[in-house]
């Protein structure tokens, strides 16, 4: 972990602000004191994989868990944020 990274976990409300496009992920990474290269080393993903996720091009659940762990977020924080809202069964769309 970078020397300037905060050691406390981010709160659930902050973690839940990441939407399916993951644009807030970059800000969270930077707030935690990580460059893309440092996060890559910490979570074992390539720089390109992290950049793809931050730019909304990829969202593999196993990669999201690895990033969440490195950023000290709840394991499913990034996955839950990406889950689509289920449509009501048998209900007509308004």
N, C-alpha and C positions, 0 to 999 in steps of 0.2 A: 504494500500500500504506500502511496506517495507520502512523504513526510508532512505535507500540508493538508492531507486528507483528514476529514473529521471522522472520529471513531464511533460516533453514535449512529444508530439506525435512523433512517428517515421515517417520518410519521406516515401512517396509513393515508391521511388525506393528501399529503404531498405525493405519495406513491401512486395514488389513484388518479392524479392529474395527467398521467401519461395516456394518451389516446392511441387508437389503432395505428396512427402514422408515426408514433414514437418520436415526434419532434421535441418533446420535453425531455427525452432521454439524454440528449446532448447536454442540455442545461444541468440536469442532475449529475451527469458524469463530471462536468466542469466544476460544479458546486462542491463535489466530493474531492476535488483536487486531482482528478485523473486526466491525463491526455489519452487519446485513442490508443497510442502505443502502450501506455502503462496499463490500461484496462485490458488490452489484448494479452499482455503477459500475465495479468492477475487471473483472468477467467479462461485463458487457453483458447481463445478465438483469434482469428486473424484480424488485422486492422480492417481489411476489406469487408469481412463479415459484420463487424461492428458498424462500420460506415453504412453498409447496406441496411441494417436494422434502423439506424438513426434516420436514414433517408426514406424509410418506408418501403424498401424493396424486398425485405425478408423478415419473417417473424417465426422462425422455428421455435416451438416451446422449449426444447432442451437448451437452445442458445439463450433464450430469454431467462431461463432459470439460472444459468451460469452468470449472466450479467447481473441479475438481481442479487445473487449471492455475493459477487464481488463488490457491489455497491451497498451491501448490507441492507437490502430491502427484503420484505417477506418473499419467500420463494415463488409464490404465484402472483406477485404484485403486477408484473408486466404481462402475464398471461391473462389474468382476469380483466385487465384494462383492454386487452385486444379481443376478448370474447364478444361476438355479436349478440345483440339482444334477441332472445328467442321470440318468434311471433306467437301470438295467442292461438292455441289449437282450436280450430273450428270457428274462429271468430272472423267475420268478414272485415276486410280492410275499409276504413272510413275514407 
